[in-house]
């Protein structure tokens, strides 16, 4: 009964609402596929789909690269290594809302308030403040950077744990055979991290394409629809326009992507366990 109450019924209710014209304060009425047809022909929703993929792919790619670089640095033996290992977790354990507010302040265009503008103006590199988040490209860049900063420690910690599980004898044997650092990385480290890279990438794809807090706090999906993604556009339609039926339909469009991601992770982990 608990599973039915917490999982099955909400899913059933969401699917049902997507086939209605439910408005707040009015009884719901069955309209068939009208909401789906409307969104399929809606330019704003097309932009949402495009934004969702740009935001997700860009953020995940940055996390993979910087997480791998950070893990390599922290895996090496040097002074203060343990201190910086702990410090690396700071973005990950910080509240998402605080992260979003901090990055919104850093990109602020108001003179004397935005961090980046203040630094560039004081250095004489700018004659007037730049409105970073007033353009579609600037706003998307800002939310991608904020999401990347919040999430890359997950990759760094995962990769670092993976590197520590690789037998040191492999590196010693490669060094004896004359392999340089690049060849050791390419032929030992990277293959040894294959499983970790696949699982973390799939999991983070699921989390990122579902992101709401960072984008909503920083840009509210603007300017225009420049940073609207599935979660923020669904919220906008459901709670600002009060069109619950259409808002739920927007969320349902993202469900196949999430199900596919979860299925891939589950299948991969099961295959590794039985291998």
N, C-alpha and C positions, 0 to 999 in steps of 0.2 A: 504493500500500500504506500509505503514511503517513496518508493521509486515512481509509482504512478503519480503521486501527488507532486513530487518535485521535478520530474523529468517528462513523463509521458503527457500529462495534462497540459503543461505549458506549451509543449510542442504542438499538440493538437489544437490548442486555442490559437496559437500564432498562425498556423496554417489556415484555420477556419477564417480568422480575421482578414487574411490576405484575399479571400474570396468575397469580402463584403465591402460596403462603402461606409464603414463605421466612422462616424464623426462624434466627437465628445458632446454629450448632451442629447444625442439622438439615437433611436434604436438602430441596430445594425440591419442591413438588408443585403441579401445575397446578390452578387453581381457577376458571378462567374470569373472569367479571366480578364475582366476589364482593367483591373489594376496592373496586371502583368503586361497587357497590351499597351496601356498608357506609358509605362516606364520604358518599354521597348522602343517607343517612338519619342521619348523625352530627351531633348538635347542636354538638359541639366544632368540627367541620370547617366547619359553617355560620358559626360565629363567626370562624374563620380567614379565610374568604373575605371576610366583612364587614370585619374588621380590615385585611386586605391593601389593600382599596380605600380605606378611610378614611385609612390611613397614607400610601398612595401619592398620592392626590389632594390631601390636605392639604399634604404636603411639597412636591409639585411646584408647587402654587399659590403657596405662600409663596416658593419659589425664583424663580418668574417675577416676582412683584411686587417683591421686594427686589433681585433681580438687575437689573431694569430701573431701579429707583430709584438703585442704586449706579452703574450705567453712566451715567446722566444726570449725576450729581454729578461723576464722574471724567472725563466728556467736556468739562465746562466748563473754562474757563481760570482757574486760581487757584494760589496758591503751595502747594507741597508736594504738588501733584497726582500727580507721578510716584512720590513716596514712598508715598502711599496706594494707588496702583495696584499696587505690589509687595506692600504689606501685605495687600491684599485676597486675595491668593493663599494666605495662611497657612493658613486652614482646609482648603483643597483639597489642599495638599501634606502636611498632617499625617496621620500614620497613623490609620486608622479606629478602631483599638482604643484609641489614646490619646485620641481625640475622645470615644469612648463612656465611657471611664473618667473623663475630666474632667467630662462632663455628669452622670454618675452621682454624682460627688462633689458637684457644685453643687446637685443636688436631694436630697442626703442629708438625712434627718430627724434625725440624731443631733446633739444640742446641741453647738455648738462645732466641728462638722466640716463640715456642709453649708453652702455659700456663701450660698444664698438665705435659709435659716433664720437664719444668723448675722447677716446684714445686717438682716433684718426684726426680729429680736429686739433687736439693739443699738439700732435706731431706735425701739423701743417700739411698733412696729406689730403685734407679736404677743406674746401672753402665754405661749405654749408653741409648740414646733416643729410645723410642718405635715408630715405624712407624705405628701409629694407623690406618691410612686410606690406608695403602698399602696392607692390607689383606681384602678379601671379608667380613669376619665377622666384622672386625673393622670399615670398611667403612659403612656398613649397620647400625651398632650401632651408629656411629657418626651422620648420617642423621636422624635416628629415634629420638635421643636425641634432635637434633636441632628442628625438627618438633614438638616434644612434648613440648619443652620449649616455642616455639612460640604460641602454641595453648591451653595450659592448662588453662590460665586465662579465656577463654571463658566458660569452664566448671565450674570453680570456681565461676564466677559471676552468671552464670545461677543457679547453685545449691544454692548459697547464697540467691538469690532472692526467690527460691523455699522454702528454710527453713524459711524465714521471713514471708511467707504466711501461714505457719502451725500454727493453733491457739495454743497459749501458755497454754490454759486450759488443753489441752491433756497431756502436759508434767507434769503439776501440779497434775492432777488426777492420772497419772501413778506413780509419786513419792509418793503420799499418799498411793497407793496400794503396795508400796514397790519395785517398778521396779528400777533397777540400770541403770546406764548410757548406758550400752550395750543393755539392753532390750528396753530402750526408743528409742535408735537409730534403732534397728532392727524392732520394731513394730510400731513406729510413724514416725521417720525421713525418713527412706528408703521408706516405702509405700507412704509417702507424696511427695517424689521426683520422683516417678515412671514415671509420664508423662514427667517431665523435662529430666530425664535420657534418655528416649527413643528418644525424639526429638533431643536432642543435639548429641546423638550418631549417629543417622542416618544422620544428617546434616554434622557432622564432617567426617563421612565415605566418603560422597560425596566430600568434600573439599580435604581430604587427599589423596584419590586415584587419584585425579587430580593434585596433587602437582608437580610443575616443578621447581620453583625458587630455593628452598633450595638444592635439589639434584644437579641441574645443576651447581650452583655456587660452591658447596662444592666438588663434585667428578666428574662432567661431566658424571655420570653414571658408572664410573669405581670403582676399577680396573677391566678391562675387561668389563663384563656386570653385575658385582656384585651388582650395585645399579641402574641399568637401570629399569625404570618403564614405564608405558604406555606413559606418556607425554614426557619424555626425549628421549625415543627410537623413538617415532614418529618424534620428532624434528631432531634427529640424521639422520634418514633415509631420511626425506624430504629435509632438508636444508644442510646437510653435504654430503650425497650421492646423493642429487638432485633427488631422486626418489619420486616424489610427490604422485603418485598413491599408492605406497606401504606405504608411511608415513601416508596418510589419512586412509588407511585400518587399521593400528595399532590403531589409535584413535577410529575408529568405533567399535573395539572389546570391548572398555571400555564403549560404550554408553549403552548397556543393563544394566550394573551395575548401571550407573548413573540414568537411567530412573526408574529402580526398586527402588532405594533409594528415588528419588523424589516422586514416586507414594506412597510409604509407608508413607512418611512424610505427604503428602497431605491427604491421606486416614485417617491417625490417627488423624490429626488436625480436619478434617471434622467430624469425628465420635465423637470427644470430644465436638465439638461445638453443635452438635445436641443431645448429651446425656442429 
